[in-house]
Amino acid sequence: DLTCSNTNGDDHIVTAQDKSSEPSSSCDSGKAIVGAQIDLSAIDLYGTVAEGNEENPGAYVHYNIDNDNGNTSGGNPIADKDEDGPVSGENDLKQATITLKPSSLETGKVILKRSNTKVRTWKSSTKGGNNKILVDSNEKTWDLSDSNQRQDFNNVKNNLWVEGYQDNGSSNLTAEYRDAENNLVGSDTIKYTFIGAICGRQPTPSERNDAGSTFPNLIHCEWSITGEATPIYNCIAWSVGETTTWYVDVEAHRMHPYDIVIDNVWGNGDSTMTMAELDAFYDAKGYESTATGPNDADVMYYSGFHGARKKGCNCGAGKWIMFESKCGEWVRIEHVHNQLNGVVYGDPVRYYKHK
């Protein structure tokens, strides 16, 4: 499809039936021929989406279930997706850009459309009632022959912000350019998949603050609370599926009278828990240390005496390896495999799988 420009700058669009055909008399004599093109590009959680990946696998963006502004209702966090905003602290929308060539076109229409309501687009990264593009409707049209609409498009084209409003499945975002006769000249589509940790509930503002100060690598939208706080069981117990036991490594670390000491029961009681004694504990529970990493592990053991259990869920749509941890006497959470690494628990040093 072609843009034909004469020497005084007037343009009109010529719609070719076959893009592979060579233009000849489609334009008046003396006019230069320029290809009219439209491109939709995206940034997702992992960076710029390559042109060849825009529809398969597409872009991955958070399902916007976290609570960046701390608003609550009845003590429960209000998901950012449920507020038009502006949402203070919002950081889960990702940028998209429409590029139209020639950029000086003053005829035809640019249309942005969505395939379903799972995706929303805004003029601002923090949303806002006056910044809606595709929120209440599935299609937005800018008539480039109208100076106000043309100016609005030029303001928006590099400042589109994509929000994940629903989690299940995918959604397509498509940019089209149509000529003055409404013939389709070109289009570009990006497939979006919205991912979040949805097996549990989202934390309250105080729980979110506690988690952030203890585990600074946790990323909002990528963890949730799957069990409430209790002193009855701990991480090692949960790593083998138990909810009525608290295990400690050595006698000196006993916290409750009912604690079970691994060094005493599966070791020699010398106040030092060795890896062999830890292996004996997991062996008695039906696990062996033959896994090589988070991909094939059912349990990860951390250097700071912590155990995490493979979650086995679809959160992350294959982009994340999800585990579940009971955090001391605090809550149990699902989390991406490496987001508890740090000062408190150390790093995984042993990987177990079911025998």
PyMOL commands that set and color helices and strands:
alter all, ss='L'
color gray80, all
select helices_A, chain A and resi 51-53+80-82+129-131+147-156+205-214+235-239+251-253+262-265+275-284
alter helices_A, ss='H'
color red, helices_A
select strands_A, chain A and resi 2-5+11-14+32-35+37-44+47-48+59-62+72-73+76-77+94-101+109-114+119-122+132-134+139-143+160-164+170-178+184-195+224-227+247-248+260-261+287-288+299-302+306-310+322-326+332-336+348-354
alter strands_A, ss='S'
color yellow, strands_A
deselect
rebuild
show_as cartoon
